[in-house]
Amino acid sequence: MVKEYFKSLSNTSTTSMESGIFDVDITSDDEYDLRQKVHVGEKVKEILSEAQNENRLICGWKDTIKYLNETENPEHSLFFILVPSNSDDKLSHMQEVMTRAYCLENDIYVIQIDNIEKFNSIIGTKSHHTCALIQRSSTIKIEHPDDEIDLDEFSELENDLIDYCEDNWSARVQPIIRLPEK
């Protein structure tokens, strides 16, 4: 049944049906801007690098969960990026499901990525982090961490990823984004 669903998707092709990793077939007509979808992996890479350089990236499960547990303003977080856990690791899977639920409840966009090595290379760590939480852009003036912020003020890159996330918010199968090789 699931494989039939994947085959029925006219605007995607996969290299592995079971993985849920999607490439966009750029020859089909679609209501979405295909140029944005083709480059979404590059945009994720850019926002990860930008957030790392601006010290607004929280890496790893321990630090991410600690931050989310202690913050009074989850709306200061914008994206939760993760490499999906191995289905055999039940504890990691449970942690992932609970964190996703928290993010969805607090309007933090969840973006799944395909590769732990590429992810850790982008954020410049030798650790094997499988997730990161990206805080809002520094273009938003937050003078005090408890201040209210304008929730509609985003950088162009953030807007591009928000549009992508909104397009896929209610998808039955959340796409896994391929990060660029270099």
Backbone hydrogen bonds, N-H to C=O, Kabsch-Sander energy under -0.5 kcal/mol:
donor,donor_aa,acceptor,acceptor_aa,energy
5,Y,1,M,-1.9
6,F,2,V,-2.3
7,K,3,K,-2.3
8,S,4,E,-1.5
9,L,5,Y,-0.6
9,L,6,F,-1.1
10,S,8,S,-0.7
12,T,9,L,-0.6
13,S,23,D,-1.8
15,T,21,I,-0.5
19,S,16,S,-0.5
20,G,16,S,-1.1
21,I,16,S,-0.6
22,F,20,G,-0.5
22,F,176,I,-0.9
23,D,13,S,-2.2
25,D,11,N,-1.2
26,I,24,V,-1.0
28,S,25,D,-1.5
34,L,32,Y,-1.0
36,Q,33,D,-0.7
37,K,33,D,-1.5
38,V,34,L,-2.7
39,H,35,R,-1.3
40,V,37,K,-1.2
43,K,39,H,-2.1
44,V,40,V,-2.3
45,K,41,G,-2.1
46,E,42,E,-2.5
47,I,43,K,-2.6
48,L,44,V,-2.3
49,S,45,K,-2.5
50,E,46,E,-2.9
51,A,47,I,-2.5
52,Q,48,L,-2.3
53,N,49,S,-2.5
54,E,50,E,-1.7
55,N,52,Q,-1.2
56,R,51,A,-2.7
58,I,133,L,-2.7
59,C,57,L,-0.6
60,G,131,C,-2.7
64,T,60,G,-2.2
65,I,61,W,-2.8
66,K,62,K,-2.1
67,Y,63,D,-2.4
68,L,64,T,-2.7
69,N,65,I,-2.4
70,E,66,K,-1.9
71,T,67,Y,-2.2
76,H,73,N,-2.0
77,S,74,P,-2.0
78,L,134,I,-3.2
79,F,134,I,-1.4
80,F,109,Y,-3.5
81,I,79,F,-0.5
81,I,132,A,-3.0
82,L,111,I,-2.3
83,V,130,T,-2.8
89,D,86,N,-1.5
90,K,88,D,-1.3
93,H,89,D,-2.2
94,M,90,K,-2.5
95,Q,91,L,-2.3
96,E,92,S,-2.5
97,V,93,H,-2.6
98,M,94,M,-2.3
99,T,95,Q,-2.2
100,R,96,E,-2.6
101,A,97,V,-2.3
102,Y,98,M,-2.2
103,C,99,T,-2.6
104,L,100,R,-2.9
105,E,101,A,-2.3
106,N,102,Y,-1.5
107,D,104,L,-1.2
108,I,103,C,-3.0
109,Y,78,L,-2.3
109,Y,107,D,-0.6
111,I,80,F,-2.8
111,I,109,Y,-0.5
112,Q,175,P,-0.6
113,I,82,L,-2.7
114,D,177,I,-1.8
119,F,115,N,-1.9
120,N,116,I,-2.6
121,S,117,E,-2.0
122,I,118,K,-2.2
123,I,119,F,-2.0
124,G,120,N,-0.6
125,T,120,N,-2.4
129,H,127,S,-0.9
132,A,81,I,-2.4
133,L,58,I,-2.9
134,I,79,F,-3.2
135,Q,56,R,-3.0
135,Q,133,L,-0.6
136,R,76,H,-2.5
140,I,137,S,-1.5
141,K,139,T,-0.6
142,I,140,I,-0.8
143,E,141,K,-0.6
147,D,144,H,-2.6
151,L,149,I,-0.8
153,E,150,D,-1.5
154,F,152,D,-0.7
159,N,155,S,-2.5
160,D,156,E,-2.1
161,L,157,L,-2.0
162,I,158,E,-2.7
163,D,159,N,-2.6
164,Y,160,D,-2.0
165,C,161,L,-2.7
166,E,162,I,-2.9
167,D,163,D,-2.2
168,N,164,Y,-1.2
169,W,165,C,-0.5
169,W,166,E,-0.8
171,A,168,N,-1.4
174,Q,172,R,-0.6
176,I,20,G,-1.2
177,I,112,Q,-3.1
177,I,175,P,-0.6
179,L,177,I,-0.6
